[in-house]
Amino acid sequence: MKNYTITVNGNVYNVTVEEGQTSGAPAAAPVAAPKAAPAAAPKAAAPAASAGSVKVTAGAAGKVFKVEASVGQAVKAGDPVIILEAMKMEIPVVAPQDGTVASIDVAVGDAVEAGATLASLN
């Protein structure tokens, strides 16, 4: 792990990066340094008990931009369930298989880490 201090628009951030990472996704979200002006730190998604047996997980860290599916809706493999925003790009998170949406575990505006469970299917 390497630690860096980065200043963006006058705000100072301490960033920790894992060495040897090849996925292209950031290892950790920037965290505001104590000496920085008060800035909103990313809010972690609250852990929720998923109702379904098939998890729909985030492939990259980002912010929930839009919820495409609703609980009880039938989805096919590849249908978008959640849209994430990362680095000003919209990234669809799709259903890994056919099923019915059992739970949506995030809300629009939530910050999520890579691998976080966003929804579940039955």
N, C-alpha and C positions, 0 to 999 in steps of 0.2 A: 504494500500500500504506500502511495506517495501522497503527501499533503501539499497543497498549493494555496496561496492567498491571491485572489483575483479581485481587481477593482473594476466595476462596471457602472458607469454613470454616477460615480462618486460613492457607490455602495461597495463595501468590502465583504467578500465571501471567502470562507475557508472551504476548500473542496478536497475530498479524499478520493483517490482513483486507484483501483486495483490494477496491478501490473499483469500483463499477459492477457488482458481481456480482448477478445476478437469479435464480439457480437455487434459492436457498433453502438450499443446502448450505454449510457453513462452508468458507472458503478454506484454512484450515490448522487442524490440531489444536492445542490449547493445549500449550505447552511450559513445564515447571516452571522458574521463575526461579532463578538460583544462590542467592539469599538465602532461598529457601523451605526448609521442613523437608523431609527426604528424602521424595520422593514417587515413585511408579512412573510413569515416562514411558511413553506409548503405544509399543508395539513395532511397528515397521514390518514388513509382511509381506516375507518373504525372496523376492527375485525367483526365479522358477522357470521353467524352460523348459517351455512348454506343448506338449503332444503333439498337440492337434487344431488344425484350421484356423479354427474359429469360436470367438472369445473370448467368455466370459461375464464382464462387467465390473460393478464396483460403481457404482451411480448416485449414491451419497452416501458420505461418510466414516462409519465406524462400527466396530463390533467383530463378528467372526463369532460368531453365536449358535448356529447349527445348520447342519449339512451335510445336506441333504435327499436328494441323489442320490449314487450311488457310481460308480466307474469301471466302464465296461462297460454301464451301465444305459441303456436307450433312453428318451429324453424327447421330448415334443411341445412345440411352440412355446407358451410361456406356463406350462409346468410349473416349479415352484420348484426351484432347484438349491441355493442357499445362502440362509440367513436371516441378515440383518444386524440388529444392535441399534444404534439411534442415538437419543439423547434419550429413552430408555426406551420406544421404539417398535420393534416388529419389522417389518423391511422385507424382503419376499421379493425375491430376485434370480432372475429367471426365464430360461429358455432362450429365446434370440432366434429360434430355428427348430428344426424337428425334427432329431434326430440322436442320436448315442450319446456319452455322457460319455467323453472321452479322458483327462482329467486333472482332479484337484481340486488347486488350487495354494495353498490356505490350510487352516488348522486352526481348530477351535473356540477362541475366545479371542484370535485374531490381530486386531490393529488394522489397518484398511485405509483407504486414501485413496480419494476419488472417482475413478473411472476405472481403478482397479487391476484387473488380470486375476485373477479368482477361480477360474475353471475354463475348460476348453476342450471343444469338441464336434467330432466328425467328421461 
